[in-house]
Amino acid sequence: MNNDFESKQEINNIFLLDLGSSLTKIGFSSNIYPSIICDSSYGIPRIHDAGNNLEKTQKIYCEDLNNSTISIKRINLFTYSQPNNLESIFEFVEHLFNKMSLPTKNEGLIIAYSNEWSNFFLYQLQAFLFQRFNFSSILPIKTDFLSLISHKVKTGVVLDIGHSYSRVIQFDKGKPLTTAGFKTNVAGKLIQDYLIKLYNNSHPYLQSPIFEPLISSIIREKCLLTFDIDKLLSDQYLDEIISEEIEISQFKEILMLGIEKYLAPEVLFHPKLANSKNLSVDSLIIQSLKECHLSLRSKVYSNIILAGGGCAFKNFKERLLSIFSKIPMLANSNILIHFDPSLTVWKGMLVAANSNYYGKNAQTQNQFFAKL
């Protein structure tokens, strides 16, 4: 590894902010885990509730959003990683920092940002954070690069399965080989939509946005991948699947979770199950391999880094290994995955913050505003 990631930096403490399209994480470089993990969304009461003293325009964030006892309308801050409303995002970020210990003298900030963000939005966000919280310095870093350095490698391929899309980007010595990378809409949202579709007949109300937390928790905590989808769908195997009971408290009903817990994540490898014509995640890597320069293939594809909550399903890595074992150029690839791949970007921020990389690349307030 380059010395950038080995030497300690001099900033007293560094705040870390990961504004994902589905989840937001915020915390300190001195902590292994984020202090706050919450939905990248907010809620507005559908009707005025005098007992709760809520106005229709009042925004509800974080744990208050999931614990609310009144009817609310959820509004996502991002659509396919693009910011929907700058003012709402700034209010959301301010709410998060107010829940933390506010920055003091000589404290810096790392912002993990999506390749989809416009330069205008990134600039506006930095200007707001400098002015509102008086950070001594700020360093924006792309999420793909953070995923790469989370494993302390600088050459490899990152497969990031997010909420809106999955993306593959190739790196050689820390530099991306393509700006756009390779994308498919086969990702978390497709899994979510397909699981809801599987219950269309028995529980049609699950399509309502108020059940998003329930659907997300089922996917995150109950779903897993099988090694043989054909065997899974055979009559003999279907009889062996033990269904779990999931309580739907709003309707005092029970949702039976059986084969659905296997079928939902299977769309990552068989998108046709959900009537999607997009590339599967394994095909996305294979397609990117074909378009990589022949002289770089063996080096770049020596490491495949898995990132994002979509990689967290049990047996996901093993499924990829099974598929890639039949492809000579990928058979010996080192597939790298953290215990919780949804924290891959976070771990990359820790590497950057607790090294000389931050001091070498961060901009101070004076440097930032001097460009105006």
N, C-alpha and C positions, 0 to 999 in steps of 0.2 A: 504493500500500500504506500501511497504517497505520504510524505511527512505531514501534509495538511491534516490528516486524520489521526495523527499520533500525538502531537504536542498539545498541551493544555492552553486554553485561551485565558485572557486576563479579565474578562467581564465578570462582575460579581455574581450575577444570576441572569439567566436567559429565559424569557417566557417563550413557550411554544404554542403555536396556533395552527391547527389543521382544519380548514373550512371545507369539508367534503360535501359532495352533492347530496349525500344521505345522512351522514353523521358528522358532527363537529367535535373536535377534541382540543382541550386547552390544559396547560399545566406548566411545570417548571423543568428546566434541564437537570435539576438535582434529583428529580423523582423518576423512577422507572416507568410508572404508569401515569396517564393523564389524571388531572384533578377532577375534570368534568368531561363526561361524554354525553352528548345529547343530540336529538334530532336537529338537522339543519332546516328547521321550520319554526313557525310560530302559529298561534291560534288567535282567532277573534271570536268573541261570544256571538252566537247566532241571534240571541235575544237578550235584552237587558234583564239582569238578575239583581234586583234591588238588595236581596239578602247578602250577595257577595260584593256589592258596590262596584260592579263592573260595567263599564260603558261599552257600547258596540264597537268602538274604535280602539279599545284598549287591547294591547298585545299580550299574549301569554306565552312564556318561554320555558324551555328545559323541563325539569321535573313537574312544574306546575301544569305543563301541557298534558302530560300523561296522567296526572292525578286529578285533573279537573272533573268536578261533579256536574258541570253544566254542559250544554250542547255548544260545541265550538266548531268553527270552520278552520281546517288546517291549510296553511299556505306555505309551500316550499320556497326556500330562499333561492334555490337554483333549479334550473331546468336543463337537463343534459349538461351539467357543470357550468352553465352560463348563469350569471347573476340576474335575478328577476327585477330587483328593486334596490338601488344603492342605499337609499335612506333606511329601508327595513334591515338591510344587512349591517349597516353601521349601528343601528339601535340594538340589534342582536349581539354584536361584538361588544358593545359597551355594557350591555347587561351581563355578559360573561365575565368581563374584566372587573366589574363591580362586585361580583361574587367571589373574586380572588383577592389576594393582597395586591393592592395597586402598585404599579412600578415606582421604585424609588431611584435615587441618583445612581447613574452608571449601570443601569439594567438594559439589556438588549432584548430583541424579539426575532424569532424565526417564524416566517409564514410559509407553510406548505401550500403551494398553489398549483392548480390544474393547468395543463397545456391548453385547455379550452378558454381560459380567462383572456380577456383582451388586455392590452397594455394600459388602456385607459382605466379600466377597473382596478388593476393592480396598483397603478399610480395613485388613484383616488383613495384606495384603502390605506396605503402607506401614509399619505398626507394626513388622513384623518387620525391614524394611530399616533403619529408624531405629535400632532397638535393637541389631541385630546388627552394623551397619557404621558407625553414627554419622554418617550423612550430615548436612550442615548444613541442607539443604532438599531437598524432593522435589516434583516437579510431574507429576501424571498427566495425560496428554492423549489424547483419543480418536483412534484410528487414522484415522478418516474425515477429521477436521479436519487431521491431520498430512499426509495425502495432498493435501488442498487447498492448504495453505500451502507444500508442497514446490515448487510452481510459482509461489509468491509472488502468488497470487490469493486473494480472499476470497469471490468469488461464482462458483458453478458447480455442476456435478453430478459426484460421484465414483462411478465404477464400480470396485468392488474385487472381483476374482475371486480368492478365497482357496481354501483346501483343502476346507473343508466346504460353503461356500455362496458365492454371489455376491451383492453388495449394492449398491444404488444409494441415495445420499442427496443431497438438494439443499441447497445453502447460498446464503444471501443475506447479504452483508456479514459473513461469518464465522459466522452463526448457522444451524443446521439448520432446515429448514422442517417436518420431521417427526422425531419421536424414533426411531421404529422403522425408517424407510426402507422400501425395497422389496427383498425377498429371493427367491432361488431356489436350489434345491439343485444346479443345473447349475454345477458348479465342478470344482476339481482332483480330488476324490475320484471323481467320475463319470467323468472322463477315465481315471483309473487303473483303475477297475473295468471300464470298457469295453475298454481295451487288454488286460487279463487275459482277458476274455471272448473276445476275438478269437483268442486262442491256446488256448482250452479243449481243443480236439481234439488239437493237436500238442504242447502243453506244459502239461498240466493242473496240474502242480506249482507253476506260477507264482502260484497262489492262496495259497500259504503266505506268512505274514508275513515270513519270512526273505528273500523276494525283493523286498520293498518298496523297498530302496535301488536295486536294479537297474531296477525298473519306473520309479521316479522319475527316474533318470538318463536312461533312454531318452526319457521324455516331455520332460524339460528340454533334452536335448542333440540329439535326433534329430527330434522331431515338428515339423510345420509345417502351416500352413493353405494350402489352394488357393483360387483365386478362383471356381472353377466346379465344384461337387460333382458335377453331372450329367456333365460332361465327364470328370471323374476316374474315374467308375464305368463309362464306356464301354469296350467291348472294345479299341478301338484304343489308348486311353490306357493301359489296364492293361498292354498289351504293352510300353509305353515306360518303365514304372517300373522303376528299377534297385534291386534289393534289396540291403540291407546285411547283413553277417554280425555278429551279436552273440554273443560267447562266454558260455556259462553254465558257469562253471568247476566248480560243485558237481557237475554231472552229465556234464561233458565233452561237452556238446552245443552245437550252433550254432542260434541263433534267427535266422530270416530275417525281416528287417524291410523290408517293401515298402509296399504300400498302407496298411498299418496305421499308418504314421507320419503319414498324412494323415487317416485315419478317426478316430483317437483324439481329437484336438483339435476335430474337426468337430462333436462333440456339444455344444460351446458354442453353436453356431448351429442345430444340428438334434438336439435331445435325443431325438427319437424313435428315432434310431439305437441308442440304449442303452435303449430301452423306457421312457424317462422322459416323464412328462406335464407336467413343470415348464416354466416359461417359459425360452426361450433368453435369452442375455445381451443381445442387441439388442432383443428384445421387452420385456425388463425396463426398458430405458431408455425405450422408446416408451410403455409402460404408465405409468411415472412421469411422463412428459411430459403425458399425458392428465389426470392427477390433480393437476397443478400449476395454481395459480390463473392464469387467462388473463393477468392484468396482469403476472405475473412471468415468464412462459415465455421470452420473448425474452432477458431479462436473465440468468436463471438458466442457461439452456441455451446461452448464448454460449460457455461453457467446459465441456468434458467431460474430466474427469481420469481416466486409466486407471491402476489400481494393482493390485498383486498378481501373483504368478507366472503366473496364467492369462492375463495380457495379454502375456506375453513371447513368444508364438509368432510366428514370422515371418509377416508379412502380416496380423496381427490388426488393426492400425489401419486398414490399407487396406480390409479387409473391412467394417469399420464405416463408413468413408467412403463406400464403394460403396452400402451399404444406406441410409444417412442422406441421400445425395444425392437420393433419390426422395421425401424427406419435407420439405416446405417449411420447417417450424419447426426442422429439424435440419440442413438443407443447408449452412448457413453457420456451423455450430458449429466452434469451435476445439478440436480433439482434442489434448490434451496428454499426452505419455507420456515418461518418462525412458528412457534407454538400457537400463537394467535395471529394469523396473517392479516387480520383487520388492523393490527397495530404496526404493520411493517413500516409505513411512512413515519409513524411516531418514533420508532427505533432509529430510523435514518436521521431524524431531527436530533435525537440524543447524540448520535455519532458526530454530527456537524457541530452541535453546541459545545460538546465537551472535548473539543480539539482546536487546533490552530486554524481550522477552516473558517470559523466564524470571524475571527479577528482579521483575516486576510481579505474577506469578501463583503463583510457588512458595510453599509453606508451610515455615516453619522447624520444627524439632523442637518448640520451645516452643508454637508456634501449633497444631501438630497435636495434641499431647497435652493442651493446655488445653481441648479440646472433650470430653474424657472426663468 
